[in-house]
Amino acid sequence: MEHQDESLRYYHQKTEVEGKQTRKLIWRIFWILLAVTVLEITLGLFYKEWRLSWFFVKNTFLLLTVAKAYLIVSYYMHLKYEKSFLIKIIIIPYVILGLYLIALILNEGNYSVIMHQWLW
């Protein structure tokens, strides 16, 4: 009986320590996500005043969005510690979809520029 109480005590201590570490990690990721979001908003509001090119702003938004998506999927959806095949099954379709959408946006953006020049 005493051995059982000892193992339960160890279990609770281990769980509490791990719980504190997990909460610290979650808050750290939250603050990183908040900082990246504030950076995106600031960049979106002031890029003209800072005389930044739209190409730079677009690419920065894409990179920051991918970084935020990685953090959310890895830590909040707990996929960082999953088996690699499971991550590939979930992540690869979204990466392919994202690349397809980027190619589509670039293609349509180029088409609209050509049509604008042709019409005017």
GROMACS elastic network, one bead per residue, 0.5 to 0.9 nm:
[ bonds ]
;  ai    aj funct       b0    kb
    1     4     6  0.51185   500
    1     5     6  0.64537   500
    1     6     6  0.87782   500
    2     5     6  0.50836   500
    2     6     6  0.62429   500
    2     7     6  0.87457   500
    3     6     6  0.50803   500
    3     7     6  0.63289   500
    3     8     6  0.86989   500
    4     7     6  0.52288   500
    4     8     6  0.62628   500
    4     9     6  0.86612   500
    5     8     6  0.51024   500
    5     9     6  0.61564   500
    5    10     6  0.86552   500
    6     9     6  0.50834   500
    6    10     6  0.62323   500
    6    11     6  0.85679   500
    7    10     6  0.50311   500
    7    11     6  0.60420   500
    7    12     6  0.86547   500
    8    12     6  0.62113   500
    8    13     6  0.85984   500
    9    12     6  0.52495   500
    9    13     6  0.62106   500
    9    14     6  0.85588   500
   10    13     6  0.51316   500
   10    14     6  0.60022   500
   10    15     6  0.84196   500
   11    14     6  0.52081   500
   11    15     6  0.60156   500
   11    16     6  0.85724   500
   12    15     6  0.50553   500
   12    16     6  0.60618   500
   12    17     6  0.86121   500
   13    16     6  0.52146   500
   13    17     6  0.62501   500
   13    18     6  0.85666   500
   14    17     6  0.52956   500
   14    18     6  0.61301   500
   14    19     6  0.84037   500
   15    18     6  0.51204   500
   15    19     6  0.58391   500
   15    20     6  0.85709   500
   16    20     6  0.61678   500
   16    21     6  0.86422   500
   17    20     6  0.52164   500
   17    21     6  0.63609   500
   17    22     6  0.86555   500
   18    21     6  0.50721   500
   18    22     6  0.60759   500
   18    23     6  0.85727   500
   19    22     6  0.50387   500
   19    23     6  0.61054   500
   19    24     6  0.85412   500
   20    23     6  0.51362   500
   20    24     6  0.61443   500
   20    25     6  0.86128   500
   21    24     6  0.50847   500
   21    25     6  0.61996   500
   21    26     6  0.86596   500
   22    25     6  0.50562   500
   22    26     6  0.61569   500
   22    27     6  0.86454   500
   23    26     6  0.50453   500
   23    27     6  0.61776   500
   23    28     6  0.84996   500
   24    27     6  0.52230   500
   24    28     6  0.60810   500
   24    29     6  0.86430   500
   25    29     6  0.61618   500
   25    30     6  0.85141   500
   25    75     6  0.85711   500
   26    29     6  0.51881   500
   26    30     6  0.61414   500
   26    31     6  0.87584   500
   26    75     6  0.74060   500
   26    76     6  0.76524   500
   27    31     6  0.62186   500
   27    32     6  0.85992   500
   28    31     6  0.52355   500
   28    32     6  0.62758   500
   28    33     6  0.86644   500
   29    32     6  0.50283   500
   29    33     6  0.61015   500
   29    34     6  0.85045   500
   29    71     6  0.71889   500
   29    72     6  0.83813   500
   29    75     6  0.77718   500
   29    76     6  0.88505   500
   30    33     6  0.51183   500
   30    34     6  0.60932   500
   30    35     6  0.86109   500
   31    35     6  0.60802   500
   31    36     6  0.85736   500
   32    35     6  0.50980   500
   32    36     6  0.62013   500
   32    37     6  0.85731   500
   32    68     6  0.87219   500
   32    71     6  0.89912   500
   33    36     6  0.51478   500
   33    37     6  0.61168   500
   33    38     6  0.85951   500
   33    67     6  0.89292   500
   33    68     6  0.62726   500
   33    71     6  0.78517   500
   33    72     6  0.85173   500
   34    37     6  0.50654   500
   34    38     6  0.61268   500
   34    39     6  0.85312   500
   35    38     6  0.50906   500
   35    39     6  0.61044   500
   35    40     6  0.86277   500
   36    40     6  0.62029   500
   36    41     6  0.86846   500
   36    64     6  0.68104   500
   36    65     6  0.86525   500
   36    67     6  0.87936   500
   36    68     6  0.75609   500
   37    40     6  0.50295   500
   37    41     6  0.62050   500
   37    42     6  0.85170   500
   37    64     6  0.83439   500
   37    65     6  0.88395   500
   37    68     6  0.85459   500
   38    41     6  0.51081   500
   38    42     6  0.59891   500
   38    43     6  0.84028   500
   39    42     6  0.51117   500
   39    43     6  0.59725   500
   39    44     6  0.84586   500
   39    64     6  0.89338   500
   40    43     6  0.51158   500
   40    44     6  0.60588   500
   40    45     6  0.86141   500
   40    60     6  0.83236   500
   40    61     6  0.66187   500
   40    64     6  0.75718   500
   40    65     6  0.88711   500
   41    44     6  0.50308   500
   41    45     6  0.61516   500
   41    46     6  0.86094   500
   42    45     6  0.51639   500
   42    46     6  0.60227   500
   42    47     6  0.79945   500
   43    46     6  0.53977   500
   43    47     6  0.53405   500
   43    48     6  0.89745   500
   43    50     6  0.89441   500
   43    57     6  0.73342   500
   43    61     6  0.87537   500
   44    47     6  0.59100   500
   44    48     6  0.85441   500
   44    57     6  0.76944   500
   44    61     6  0.88485   500
   45    48     6  0.77885   500
   45    49     6  0.85467   500
   46    49     6  0.52436   500
   46    50     6  0.61294   500
   46    51     6  0.85169   500
   46    52     6  0.88095   500
   47    50     6  0.50491   500
   47    51     6  0.59834   500
   47    52     6  0.52619   500
   47    53     6  0.77050   500
   47    54     6  0.80310   500
   47    57     6  0.73677   500
   48    52     6  0.61840   500
   48    53     6  0.80386   500
   48    54     6  0.86437   500
   49    52     6  0.78821   500
   52    55     6  0.84603   500
   52    56     6  0.68527   500
   52    57     6  0.70430   500
   53    56     6  0.53424   500
   53    57     6  0.64472   500
   53    58     6  0.87862   500
   54    58     6  0.60404   500
   54    59     6  0.85541   500
   55    58     6  0.52395   500
   55    59     6  0.62442   500
   55    60     6  0.85280   500
   56    59     6  0.52863   500
   56    60     6  0.60170   500
   56    61     6  0.85640   500
   57    60     6  0.50647   500
   57    61     6  0.61136   500
   57    62     6  0.86316   500
   58    61     6  0.51268   500
   58    62     6  0.62582   500
   58    63     6  0.87502   500
   59    62     6  0.50102   500
   59    63     6  0.61998   500
   59    64     6  0.85643   500
   60    63     6  0.51797   500
   60    64     6  0.60686   500
   60    65     6  0.84278   500
   61    64     6  0.51884   500
   61    65     6  0.59454   500
   61    66     6  0.85208   500
   62    65     6  0.51647   500
   62    66     6  0.61796   500
   62    67     6  0.86044   500
   63    66     6  0.51776   500
   63    67     6  0.61673   500
   63    68     6  0.86575   500
   64    68     6  0.61480   500
   64    69     6  0.85525   500
   65    68     6  0.50748   500
   65    69     6  0.60804   500
   65    70     6  0.85482   500
   66    69     6  0.50118   500
   66    70     6  0.61139   500
   66    71     6  0.86653   500
   67    70     6  0.51156   500
   67    71     6  0.63074   500
   67    72     6  0.86964   500
   68    71     6  0.51436   500
   68    72     6  0.61493   500
   68    73     6  0.85395   500
   69    72     6  0.51580   500
   69    73     6  0.60148   500
   69    74     6  0.83101   500
   70    73     6  0.52309   500
   70    74     6  0.57857   500
   70    75     6  0.83224   500
   71    74     6  0.51376   500
   71    75     6  0.58360   500
   71    76     6  0.74872   500
   72    75     6  0.56151   500
   72    76     6  0.51150   500
   72    77     6  0.64728   500
   72    78     6  0.85854   500
   73    76     6  0.59391   500
   73    78     6  0.67886   500
   73    79     6  0.61976   500
   73    80     6  0.76685   500
   73    91     6  0.88309   500
   74    77     6  0.59693   500
   74    78     6  0.54427   500
   74    81     6  0.79025   500
   75    79     6  0.66988   500
   75    80     6  0.63250   500
   75    81     6  0.87308   500
   76    79     6  0.80363   500
   77    80     6  0.82572   500
   78    81     6  0.64897   500
   78    82     6  0.73579   500
   79    82     6  0.50855   500
   79    83     6  0.81902   500
   79    86     6  0.82195   500
   79    87     6  0.64811   500
   80    83     6  0.84192   500
   80    84     6  0.87902   500
   80    87     6  0.78940   500
   81    84     6  0.85133   500
   82    85     6  0.83758   500
   82    86     6  0.66487   500
   82    87     6  0.67564   500
   83    86     6  0.54860   500
   83    87     6  0.65892   500
   83    88     6  0.88852   500
   84    87     6  0.50701   500
   84    88     6  0.61497   500
   84    89     6  0.85841   500
   85    89     6  0.60845   500
   85    90     6  0.86655   500
   86    89     6  0.50442   500
   86    90     6  0.63178   500
   86    91     6  0.84542   500
   87    90     6  0.52292   500
   87    91     6  0.56805   500
   87    92     6  0.79075   500
   88    91     6  0.51682   500
   88    92     6  0.53115   500
   88    93     6  0.82160   500
   89    92     6  0.60875   500
   89    93     6  0.71584   500
   90    93     6  0.64472   500
   90    94     6  0.72635   500
   91    94     6  0.53838   500
   91    95     6  0.62462   500
   91    96     6  0.87512   500
   92    95     6  0.50049   500
   92    96     6  0.61150   500
   92    97     6  0.84859   500
   93    96     6  0.51019   500
   93    97     6  0.60411   500
   93    98     6  0.84759   500
   94    98     6  0.59388   500
   94    99     6  0.85171   500
   95    99     6  0.61464   500
   95   100     6  0.84981   500
   96    99     6  0.51343   500
   96   100     6  0.60887   500
   96   101     6  0.85684   500
   97   100     6  0.50132   500
   97   101     6  0.61003   500
   97   102     6  0.85759   500
   98   101     6  0.50815   500
   98   102     6  0.61283   500
   98   103     6  0.85736   500
   99   102     6  0.50534   500
   99   103     6  0.61188   500
   99   104     6  0.84816   500
  100   103     6  0.51154   500
  100   104     6  0.60653   500
  100   105     6  0.85720   500
  101   105     6  0.60102   500
  101   106     6  0.85015   500
  102   105     6  0.50838   500
  102   106     6  0.61095   500
  102   107     6  0.84712   500
  103   106     6  0.51596   500
  103   107     6  0.60142   500
  103   108     6  0.85261   500
  104   107     6  0.50959   500
  104   108     6  0.60272   500
  104   109     6  0.83180   500
  105   108     6  0.52213   500
  105   109     6  0.58364   500
  105   110     6  0.84261   500
  106   109     6  0.50399   500
  106   110     6  0.60733   500
  106   111     6  0.85646   500
  107   110     6  0.51855   500
  107   111     6  0.62359   500
  107   112     6  0.87509   500
  108   112     6  0.61520   500
  108   113     6  0.86432   500
  109   112     6  0.51755   500
  109   113     6  0.63498   500
  109   114     6  0.87508   500
  110   113     6  0.51661   500
  110   114     6  0.62806   500
  110   115     6  0.86570   500
  111   114     6  0.51147   500
  111   115     6  0.60956   500
  111   116     6  0.84570   500
  112   115     6  0.50570   500
  112   116     6  0.59351   500
  112   117     6  0.85530   500
  113   116     6  0.50421   500
  113   117     6  0.62104   500
  113   118     6  0.85518   500
  114   117     6  0.52084   500
  114   118     6  0.60995   500
  114   119     6  0.86095   500
  115   119     6  0.59830   500
  115   120     6  0.84309   500
  116   119     6  0.52876   500
  116   120     6  0.60549   500
  117   120     6  0.53403   500
